[in-house]
């Protein structure tokens, strides 16, 4: 019996680890595709790319952290039942959302201030269009996968 429980626990742990690794690999693959797509769309020179990517990656990391923090805070408060949330808690979540939006805006503003030293305003607009198009392509691919 102990052997069976050990085998089940090991199998469960292994499958969870494998699943987490697959998610990480999938994220890395998407990130690599995005880098390639944006580089191509912006027609970055090697010199531009060398300066561009560290700034862009820092910005992306900050935006991701802001979104993730907000999402997790809302998820933890709601816990699948919006009716169980008090009015006071709902107000706190709205204030948090607005504060996060403001930080998001400040982050974008700072990014543009930094990136305009590396690429032109025209390329900044191309970057925004490329990001949107990449997201659409990714969603279409994901939608057809299911």
C-alpha positions in Angstrom: 0.0 0.0 0.0 2.8 2.4 0.9 4.5 1.6 -2.4 1.3 2.4 -4.3 0.9 5.8 -2.5 4.6 6.6 -3.2 4.2 5.7 -6.8 1.0 7.8 -7.1 2.7 10.8 -5.4 5.8 10.5 -7.6 3.7 10.3 -10.7 1.6 13.3 -9.6 4.7 15.4 -8.8 6.4 14.4 -12.0 3.3 15.3 -14.1 3.0 18.7 -12.3 6.6 19.4 -12.9 6.4 18.4 -16.5 3.3 20.6 -17.0 5.1 23.6 -15.4 8.1 23.0 -17.6 5.9 22.9 -20.7 4.2 26.2 -19.8 7.6 27.8 -19.3 8.9 26.4 -22.6 5.7 27.7 -24.3 6.2 31.2 -22.9 9.8 31.2 -23.9 8.9 30.1 -27.5 6.2 32.9 -27.7 8.7 35.4 -26.4 11.3 34.4 -29.0 8.6 34.6 -31.8 7.6 38.0 -30.6 11.2 39.3 -30.6 11.7 38.0 -34.1 8.4 39.5 -35.3 9.0 42.9 -33.8 12.6 43.0 -35.0 11.4 42.2 -38.5 8.4 44.6 -38.4 10.6 47.5 -37.2 13.4 46.6 -39.5 15.9 47.2 -36.6 19.5 47.5 -37.4 21.9 45.4 -35.2 22.9 48.6 -33.4 19.3 49.6 -32.8 18.4 46.1 -31.7 21.3 46.1 -29.2 20.0 49.2 -27.5 16.3 48.6 -28.1 15.8 45.1 -26.5 17.1 45.9 -23.0 14.8 48.9 -22.7 11.8 47.0 -24.2 12.4 43.9 -22.0 12.6 46.0 -18.8 9.4 47.8 -19.9 7.6 44.5 -20.7 8.7 43.0 -17.3 7.3 46.0 -15.4 4.0 45.9 -17.4 3.7 42.2 -16.8 4.3 42.6 -13.0 1.7 45.4 -12.8 -0.9 43.3 -14.7 -0.1 40.2 -12.7 -0.3 41.9 -9.3 -3.7 43.4 -10.1 -5.1 40.2 -11.6 -4.0 38.2 -8.6 -5.3 40.7 -6.1 -8.7 40.7 -7.8 -8.7 36.9 -8.1 -7.9 36.5 -4.4 -10.6 38.9 -3.4 -13.4 37.6 -5.6 -12.6 33.8 -5.3 -15.1 33.0 -8.1 -18.1 34.7 -6.3 -18.5 38.4 -6.9 -21.6 38.3 -4.7 -19.5 37.4 -1.7 -17.4 40.6 -2.1 -18.4 43.5 0.2 -19.0 46.9 -1.2 -16.0 48.2 0.7 -13.8 45.5 -0.8 -15.2 46.2 -4.3 -14.3 49.9 -3.8 -10.8 48.9 -2.7 -10.4 46.8 -5.9 -11.6 49.7 -8.1 -9.2 52.1 -6.5 -6.4 49.5 -7.0 -7.4 49.2 -10.6 -7.2 53.0 -11.1 -3.9 53.2 -9.3 -2.5 50.4 -11.5 -3.8 52.1 -14.6 -2.0 55.2 -13.6 1.3 53.2 -13.0 0.8 51.5 -16.3 0.5 54.9 -18.0 3.6 56.3 -16.2 5.5 53.2 -17.3 4.4 53.7 -20.9 5.4 57.3 -20.8 8.8 56.5 -19.3 9.3 53.8 -21.9 8.6 56.2 -24.8 11.0 58.8 -23.2 13.7 56.1 -23.2 13.0 54.4 -26.5 12.8 57.6 -28.5 16.5 58.0 -28.0 17.0 54.7 -29.8 14.3 54.6 -32.5 12.2 57.2 -34.3 8.6 58.1 -33.3 7.5 56.5 -36.5 9.1 53.2 -35.4 7.4 53.6 -32.0 4.1 53.7 -33.7 5.2 50.7 -35.8 6.1 48.9 -32.6 2.6 49.5 -31.1 1.0 48.2 -34.3 3.4 45.2 -34.4 2.5 44.3 -30.8 -1.2 44.4 -31.5 -0.8 42.4 -34.7 1.3 39.8 -32.9 -1.3 39.5 -30.2 -4.0 39.0 -32.8 -2.0 36.4 -34.7 -1.3 34.5 -31.4 -5.0 34.6 -30.5 -6.0 33.3 -33.9 -3.5 30.5 -33.7 -4.6 29.6 -30.2 -8.3 29.7 -31.2 -7.7 27.3 -34.1 -5.8 25.0 -31.9 -8.7 24.2 -29.6 
